[in-house]
Amino acid sequence: MRITLKHYYLIVDVETTSDDRVADFGAVVIDRKGNVAASLGVLIEGIFGATDFHWSLGNPKHTLRKYQGMVANGDRAIATPAYVNRWLAEMAATFSPILTAYNIGFDWGKCRNTGIDLGIFANRFDLMQAAKAVIVSTDDYAQACHENDWFTKGGQLSSKADHVARFVDPTLPVEPHTALEDARDYEGAILATIIASPTSREKLLAAGMAKSPSAKWMLGL
């Protein structure tokens, strides 16, 4: 059954392996008020445990043990890419959501390498670019970066999802770098802030984000 009375977003996040595939897939469907309508967090069968996690997550053996604990505790299931695709198709049919991810090109490419099809969502945008335009550009965020030493190696203000999310919601701990939790709690907080900001539409238009044919999501702001 298609639900069309609300405006929905699908936030995707992935944690990857050393060979650029998805080991941990997380996604959450939320409405404009941040209410969660559906979510999925799975480890990918045939990849999880067979290929090392990417070094950026820390020691691959420690990362593997962390996820093995999540499986043992019931916080993660193991599923095939086909299962993920079936779930995505169900979300598309039910909610017709706008797809987003923090640095969507990264998630899109890794999903493609894994056989996970995000291309079924015609409307999509990069949440990181939106965050840069609406949040990172503010004086308050710059002050927070100075107070917390949130800078890139080149000395620029950090636009990491962890830092932006903890700026908009200071109660959040350091990002766990697990896909479902990152999408739901951190990227969800960023999107909610962008939606609620009265200046978002103006800033996103100025940033040129409405030039994309898939930018119909802006009509809801």
GUMARTI-566058 format. One line per field, with one value per residue (C-alpha): residue in three letters; x negated, y negated, z negated. Coordinates in pm, 1 decimal. Layout:
N
lummi <- (ALA,...);
px <- (X,...);
py <- (Y,...);
pz <- (Z,...);
This chain:
221
lummi <- (MET,ARG,ILE,THR,LEU,LYS,HIS,TYR,TYR,LEU,ILE,VAL,ASP,VAL,GLU,THR,THR,SER,ASP,ASP,ARG,VAL,ALA,ASP,PHE,GLY,ALA,VAL,VAL,ILE,ASP,ARG,LYS,GLY,ASN,VAL,ALA,ALA,SER,LEU,GLY,VAL,LEU,ILE,GLU,GLY,ILE,PHE,GLY,ALA,THR,ASP,PHE,HIS,TRP,SER,LEU,GLY,ASN,PRO,LYS,HIS,THR,LEU,ARG,LYS,TYR,GLN,GLY,MET,VAL,ALA,ASN,GLY,ASP,ARG,ALA,ILE,ALA,THR,PRO,ALA,TYR,VAL,ASN,ARG,TRP,LEU,ALA,GLU,MET,ALA,ALA,THR,PHE,SER,PRO,ILE,LEU,THR,ALA,TYR,ASN,ILE,GLY,PHE,ASP,TRP,GLY,LYS,CYS,ARG,ASN,THR,GLY,ILE,ASP,LEU,GLY,ILE,PHE,ALA,ASN,ARG,PHE,ASP,LEU,MET,GLN,ALA,ALA,LYS,ALA,VAL,ILE,VAL,SER,THR,ASP,ASP,TYR,ALA,GLN,ALA,CYS,HIS,GLU,ASN,ASP,TRP,PHE,THR,LYS,GLY,GLY,GLN,LEU,SER,SER,LYS,ALA,ASP,HIS,VAL,ALA,ARG,PHE,VAL,ASP,PRO,THR,LEU,PRO,VAL,GLU,PRO,HIS,THR,ALA,LEU,GLU,ASP,ALA,ARG,ASP,TYR,GLU,GLY,ALA,ILE,LEU,ALA,THR,ILE,ILE,ALA,SER,PRO,THR,SER,ARG,GLU,LYS,LEU,LEU,ALA,ALA,GLY,MET,ALA,LYS,SER,PRO,SER,ALA,LYS,TRP,MET,LEU,GLY,LEU);
px <- (0.0,-144.3,-146.6,-143.1,1.9,-338.2,-679.4,-932.7,-1309.9,-1525.2,-1864.6,-2125.7,-2459.6,-2718.1,-3033.9,-3270.7,-3547.9,-3902.9,-3785.1,-3518.4,-3207.1,-2934.6,-2966.1,-2715.5,-2407.4,-2179.5,-1876.7,-1592.1,-1270.5,-1166.1,-897.6,-948.7,-912.1,-1183.1,-948.6,-1088.7,-852.0,-1084.1,-1444.9,-1691.5,-2032.1,-2201.0,-2543.4,-2593.4,-2618.6,-2933.7,-3115.4,-3086.7,-3353.5,-3506.3,-3678.5,-3844.3,-3662.5,-3818.1,-4105.7,-3927.6,-3698.7,-3998.1,-4169.8,-3977.0,-3991.6,-3847.0,-3574.9,-3485.2,-3456.1,-3231.8,-2994.3,-3006.5,-2888.2,-2603.5,-2495.3,-2511.1,-2302.6,-2041.0,-2132.5,-2223.5,-2106.1,-2290.8,-2120.6,-2195.5,-2205.9,-1888.1,-1712.1,-1825.8,-1701.3,-1364.0,-1336.2,-1433.0,-1171.1,-910.6,-1009.1,-986.0,-641.1,-509.2,-658.2,-800.1,-1081.6,-1355.0,-1692.4,-1977.2,-2312.0,-2599.6,-2832.7,-2588.4,-2843.2,-3042.4,-2744.4,-2607.8,-2935.5,-2988.6,-2629.9,-2674.0,-2988.5,-2784.0,-2480.7,-2258.4,-2043.1,-1981.6,-1894.5,-1527.7,-1492.3,-1455.7,-1468.7,-1784.2,-2029.6,-2357.1,-2293.5,-2654.6,-2625.3,-2297.9,-2458.6,-2748.6,-2508.7,-2272.0,-2474.6,-2849.5,-2827.8,-2701.8,-2905.1,-2775.2,-2910.9,-3247.9,-3262.6,-3182.9,-3464.6,-3709.2,-3584.7,-3605.6,-3902.6,-3688.9,-3918.9,-4043.6,-4413.3,-4423.6,-4285.2,-3932.3,-3614.6,-3519.6,-3198.1,-3205.2,-2861.5,-2976.5,-3072.5,-2772.4,-2530.9,-2685.5,-2663.5,-2288.0,-2234.1,-2500.5,-2354.3,-2486.6,-2802.3,-3081.1,-2942.8,-2964.9,-3035.4,-2771.7,-2544.6,-2191.2,-2278.4,-2471.3,-2182.2,-1907.3,-2065.9,-2328.6,-2228.4,-1865.0,-1943.0,-2119.1,-1827.8,-1575.4,-1771.6,-1785.0,-1411.1,-1332.6,-1559.6,-1360.6,-1657.5,-1725.6,-1542.7,-1723.4,-2065.0,-2014.8,-1900.1,-2206.7,-2425.1,-2279.9,-2125.5,-1794.5,-1963.6,-1955.2,-1657.1,-1615.4,-1588.6,-1209.0,-1266.8,-1333.4,-970.2,-886.4,-1110.0);
py <- (0.0,-336.6,-610.2,-954.5,-1192.3,-1268.7,-1367.0,-1091.0,-1063.6,-751.6,-801.3,-539.2,-475.3,-202.3,-71.6,80.8,330.7,298.0,390.9,116.6,320.1,287.2,501.5,312.5,156.7,-76.9,-276.1,-461.9,-611.0,-927.5,-1189.1,-1566.3,-1568.0,-1306.6,-1020.8,-682.6,-491.7,-198.9,-94.4,175.6,268.6,578.7,727.0,848.9,1222.8,1337.3,1013.4,971.6,1190.5,1282.8,951.3,709.4,391.3,72.3,-57.5,-389.8,-210.2,-112.8,220.0,460.9,742.7,517.7,398.5,757.9,849.4,548.2,662.2,1025.4,899.3,710.1,1028.5,1224.5,958.7,949.9,596.0,712.7,983.6,1115.6,1071.9,1094.3,797.0,940.0,906.7,545.0,473.7,626.6,409.9,98.9,179.6,214.7,-124.8,-281.8,-134.5,-224.8,-566.5,-699.8,-858.9,-1097.9,-927.1,-1094.3,-1002.5,-1192.1,-1208.4,-1017.5,-944.1,-730.7,-524.9,-494.3,-355.6,-106.6,15.4,57.5,264.6,487.1,535.4,305.1,92.4,-264.5,-366.2,-286.3,-621.5,-895.6,-1182.7,-1215.7,-1467.2,-1481.0,-1546.1,-1656.6,-1931.7,-2043.9,-2047.4,-2254.9,-2512.0,-2533.7,-2443.1,-2444.2,-2793.4,-2952.1,-3152.7,-2934.5,-2622.7,-2789.2,-2877.7,-2516.8,-2395.6,-2625.6,-2514.9,-2143.8,-2146.3,-2019.9,-2092.3,-1907.8,-1831.4,-2134.6,-2361.7,-2397.6,-2360.9,-1994.4,-1888.9,-1531.7,-1395.7,-1321.3,-1684.3,-1839.7,-1608.0,-1673.4,-2045.6,-2028.3,-1777.9,-1811.4,-1513.0,-1273.9,-1077.0,-1024.9,-858.7,-477.5,-421.3,-151.1,-206.1,-200.3,-402.3,-659.7,-701.8,-717.0,-914.6,-1134.8,-1195.0,-1198.7,-1482.9,-1676.4,-1635.9,-1736.0,-2055.7,-2141.4,-2084.8,-2298.1,-2590.1,-2881.2,-2981.5,-2638.0,-2693.3,-3020.9,-2875.7,-2560.5,-2759.8,-2981.9,-2670.3,-2557.8,-2238.4,-2305.6,-2275.5,-1896.5,-1731.3,-1518.4,-1820.6,-1807.0,-1736.1,-2110.0,-2188.1,-2053.5,-2301.1);
pz <- (0.0,101.6,-161.8,4.3,-254.1,-404.9,-276.9,-349.7,-329.6,-312.6,-477.6,-384.5,-552.8,-493.7,-656.1,-406.7,-350.6,-228.3,123.4,136.4,74.6,-187.6,-499.6,-716.7,-552.8,-743.9,-631.8,-794.2,-653.7,-835.0,-787.6,-799.1,-1177.6,-1222.3,-1307.0,-1203.8,-975.2,-893.1,-935.8,-838.8,-974.9,-832.8,-772.6,-420.1,-373.1,-195.6,-277.7,-654.0,-812.5,-476.9,-396.4,-637.4,-729.1,-596.9,-808.6,-864.8,-1112.6,-1323.0,-1369.3,-1138.6,-1395.4,-1665.1,-1425.5,-1339.0,-1707.6,-1767.3,-1495.8,-1607.7,-1945.4,-1778.9,-1599.5,-1924.0,-2101.9,-1827.8,-1719.9,-1369.0,-1132.8,-829.1,-491.9,-120.4,117.2,271.0,-64.4,-94.5,258.2,180.2,-132.1,65.7,329.4,55.2,-88.0,258.4,314.4,-30.1,-102.7,226.4,24.0,133.7,100.4,-82.4,-236.3,-387.9,-87.4,129.1,400.8,157.9,41.3,395.5,530.9,250.5,279.6,655.9,593.6,362.2,584.6,377.6,609.8,495.8,849.7,796.9,618.0,877.8,628.9,422.0,281.0,90.9,-278.1,-331.7,-70.9,-225.8,-571.4,-443.3,-299.7,-596.3,-908.6,-847.2,-696.3,-1020.1,-1270.0,-1554.8,-1388.5,-1328.6,-1697.5,-1791.8,-1568.1,-1745.2,-2086.4,-2002.4,-1763.3,-1474.6,-1182.3,-878.2,-835.4,-607.0,-877.1,-735.1,-938.5,-964.0,-793.4,-925.9,-1008.5,-1363.4,-1426.7,-1253.7,-1434.3,-1774.6,-1705.3,-1638.8,-1922.5,-2195.1,-2383.7,-2118.3,-2203.3,-1950.9,-1637.1,-1667.0,-1294.3,-1265.0,-967.2,-1109.1,-1418.0,-1215.9,-970.6,-1232.2,-1514.8,-1349.2,-988.3,-1098.2,-1340.5,-1063.6,-821.8,-1088.3,-1154.8,-785.0,-746.0,-1052.4,-960.3,-813.1,-595.5,-443.5,-116.7,-48.5,-133.5,70.9,370.0,335.7,322.3,655.9,523.8,701.0,1040.1,1015.2,1188.3,875.1,640.2,610.8,239.3,196.1,269.4,-74.2,-256.7);
